[in-house]
Amino acid sequence: MMRPPGHPISVSEFEADVRAGLSKPGQKELYSKYFYDDLGSALFEAITLLPEYGLTRADLRLLREHAHELPERAGYPSVVVELGSGSGDKAREIIPYLAAGHPITYCPIDLSGAALSRCQRDLDDIRNIKIVPIEDSYVEGLASASKFRKPGGAILALFLGSSIGNFEPPVAQAFLSTVRENLQPGDVFLLSADLVKPFDRMLAGYNDSLGLTSAFNLNLLARINRELGASFDLNKFQHEARYNESEQRIEMHLRSRTEQTISVNGNFTVELQEGETIWTESSYKFLPDQVRAIAEPAGFRCEIQWVDSEWPFAQSLLRVR
């Protein structure tokens, strides 16, 4: 789970997306890009510390093991862009090696202003960096960050935490192509992806014993209440995580405990049957070859792939062709 792309949020846009998702025939949906208000971002940061949620620690282990190789493999970029930076914990493992050779501009991109403020505060002590936070969607933020490229300088773009798993496969392919369009030959893209592993181990990370993931999921309904004046009663919903083996994805749902009618902003109503679910997120899991298979048609060449042995997880160093 992490941060799928989305446009900067306005109330009208938010309401239109909620209406569209909850009006779908058959399976109702809400879009996971709306998980990450300030409360949702804080809950997600807490989830990454859970013993059941091993992918964040795997991501950090790989960075700590291989970040020193980045200057040799990626050169000394003039700009480092992190898509969905959160508080910047992972960038802290990378930037000191890159900034040792010359000054760089670091552009964390996130939809949470609180997360960006924390990121700027926590990384401000690193020498040779200028931090330019960008509160925007991935693609729009990357376009803005690319303007800080120095003549002849390269960009290193980071997309960590297995956020790529939140996209449906065709959307993932289109997203990588769009990222490529905002980069130049020679730029480098470091992409993280969670790998397929035993069923029980995968599912536990989305159904933790403390109930943080449940709170994270339910906060989406609470946000709709807060910002759109909806009438969701959170006590009438239950968090549910399931694994779809044929699609290689974890699905998060909110199951209605009863038959109910919800009003959203007085503009439309939603009918839910007892046991009916609202699908809120997909987290696709990959085989190592599948990461390369979606990156290469988008215009990247996989130069090296690092895989964590403790929690199967991959980081792929992709160079723009």
N, C-alpha and C positions, 0 to 999 in steps of 0.2 A: 504494500500500500504506500502510496506517496502522493505526488502532485501531478495529475494529468494536466494537459494544457487547457487553458480557458481564457476568455477575454477578460479584461478588467471589468469588475462587477458593478453594475448599476442595479437599482431596485427593479426597474422595468425589465432588464435582461434576466435577472434572477427569477422574477415572477414568470416570465415567459418560459424559461427553461423548466421551472417546477411544473407549470401547467402542461407543457409538452410531455414531460416524463410521466406524470401521474395520469395523463389521459390516454396513454398507449393502450391499445387493445391487448388483452392477454397479460403479459408480464409488465407491471408498472415499474418505473425506474426513477431514481434521482441521480444526478450527475456528481461524481466523486470530486470534481474540482471545487465543489462548494463545502467540502469537509473543513477547509483550512481558513476559517476565521481565526481570530486570536486565540479563542478557547480551544478550537480544534487543533491548531498548531501546537499549543501547549500539551494537550493530551497525546498528540502523536509523539512529541519529544519524550514524554514519559513512557510510552509504549516501547520505544527503541531501547529502553533500559531493562525491559523485562527479560527474565531468564529464557522464556519461551520464544522470544523474538530474536533469533540468532543472526539475522542477515545484516543488521547494522554493525554488530561486532565483527562479522566476517569482512565487511566492507573496510572497516578501520584496520583490521589485521593486514589485509592486502596493501593498504596505503602505507602502513608503517613498514612493511617489508620491502615495498618497491618504489615508494615516492622518491627516494634518492636517485633512481634511474631516470626520472623524468627529464632533467636537464639534458642528458645525453640523447634520450629518445625523442623528446619534443622540442629541444632547443631551449632558448630563453625567450618565451613569448613576451610581447609588450602588454598583452591583456590576458587575464584569466577570467573567464565567465563561468559562473556556477548556476545552472538551471535548478530552481527549487532548493536554494541554499539552506533554508532553515536558519539555524543559529551559526552555521559556518564551521561546525566541529571537524568536518572532513577536510575542508580547505586548509585548516590550520596544519594538517599533516603534510600538505603539499607545498604551500606557498613559500615557506622559509627556504626550501631548496632552490626554487625558481628565482626568488628575490635576492639570493646570495650573489648572483652575477651582475645584476643591474636592476634599476627600479621597474616595477610593474604596476599596472592598474588592475585591481581586483573588483569585479562587478558581480556581487551576489544578487540573484533575481528571485523574488518570492512575492506571493500575494499577501503575506502577513507583514504589516508594518512593524509589529512588535518583534517578530523574528529578525527582521532586518536591523532593527535598532540594537538588538542583542548581538547580532553578528558584528556590526561595526564596533561596538564596545569591546567585544572579546578578542577581536583580531587587531585592534588598533596599536598594540605594542610590537607588532612585527615590523622590523625595519625595512626600508626600501619599498613600501607599498603605499599606494593611494587607493582608498576604499570608496567606491561609488555605488551605493545601494540603489537598486532599481525595483520599485514596486509595480510589477507588471506580470503579464503572462510570459511563458517561456519564449515564444517566438518573437513577440514584440520586444521583450526585454533583450533578447540576443541582438536584434536589429539595432537597438539603442546602444548597447555595449560595444558593438563593432565600430562605432564612430570614434572610440577612444584608441583605435589601432594607430600606432605610429608608422610613418612611412617605412616600408620594408619590414615592418614587424609582423609577427605571427600571433594568432589567437589559440589558446588552449581552452576548450569548452569542456566543462565537467557536467555529467549527468549521472549522479551517483544514487545509491539507495535502492536500486532496482525499480525506479519510477517507470521505466519503459514497460514494465509488466502491467501497468494500469491501462494500457491501450489495447483495444481490439487489434488483432494482427494487421488488417489493412490500414488502420489508423497509425499504428506504429511505423509501418513502412512509409506512409505519407509524411509522418512527423520527421523521420530521419532525413527524408529528401528535402524537407523544408529547412532543417538545420543546415544541411549541406549547401543550400542556396545562399545562406547567410555567412558562409565561410569561404575561404579562398584556398587554392591548391597549396599544400604544405602545412595548413593548419591541422591541429590535432583535436580529436574528440575522445575523451575517456568515458566509457559507457559501462555502468554496472548492471548486472542482471542476476536475479536469484535463480538457482538451478533446481530441477526436479530432484526430489529426495523422498524418503519413505513418507507415506501418507500421514501417519500420526504426527510426525515431526513437523510437517508443513502446516497441518491444521491447527496445532497447538498455538502457533504464533498469532492466530486470528481469533482465538477463543481462550484467552488467558484466564488464570484462576482469580486474579484481582478484579477482573471485570473492566479493565481500562479500555479494551477494544470495544466492548459493549457501550461504554460511555461515549467513546469517540463516534461510534455509529449513530447512537441516539442523539448526539449533539447536532447532527444534521437536521433532524426534525425540530429541535429546540431553536436552531438558527432561523428556520423558516417561520417559527412562531414569533421570534424576536423581531425579525426584519420585515416580515410580510404580514404580520398580524394573523397568522394561521391558528387553528384550534387543535393541533395535535396534542393528545394526552399521552405522554411518554410511558406511563404505566400500562398503557394498552398495547405496547409493542415489545417484542423480544428480539434481541440480537441473535443472528444465526450465521454461522460460517459453514461452508460445504466445499468439497473438492470435486470438480468436474474432470474426471480422469481423461476422457476423450479429448477435451479442449486444453488440458494441462493448465487449469486455472483454479484458484481459490475464488469463491464467490461470497460476498457479504450481502446479507438480506436483513430486512426488518419485517418480522412476522406479526401480523395483526392478531391479538389475543381474542378479539371479539368482532362482531359485525359493527361497523361504525361509519359515520359520515363526518368528514373534515371539511371545514371552510377555510379558504385561503384568501385573505385580504378582502373578504366579502365579494370577491369577483367570480369565484367558481368553487364548486364543491367536489369532493372525491368520495366515492363509495368504496368501502373495503369489506370483504367477507371475512368471517372468522377463518384464520389459517392462511389467508392470502398474504403474499409478501411483496415488499418493495425492494427491488434490486439496487444496491447502492454502490458496489464496487466489484471489479474483477482484478485479480492479481495473477497474471500469467507467469508460469515457471518455464524455464528453457533448458534445452540441452546445449552444450557449448557450441556445437556446429550450427544450431539455429540462430545464435546471435550473429555469427559471421554471415549467415545466409540472408538476414534482413539488412545488414549493413552494406554489403557489397553492391547490391543493385541501386542503393541510394547514392553511391559515389564515394564510398570509403574503402580503404584497404586495411585489413586487420594486420597490424604489424606484430602484435604479441597479445596473448591472452593469459592472464594470471587467474588461477583457480584456488580457492581456499579449501583445504582438505578437511577441516573440522566441521564446517557448515558449507556444503557445496554451493558455491557462489563464484561468479566470474566477473573480472574486470577486463575489458577489451580496449586496447589502445588502437584507435582508428585514425588513419591519416587521410586527409582529403586528397583525392586524385585530381 
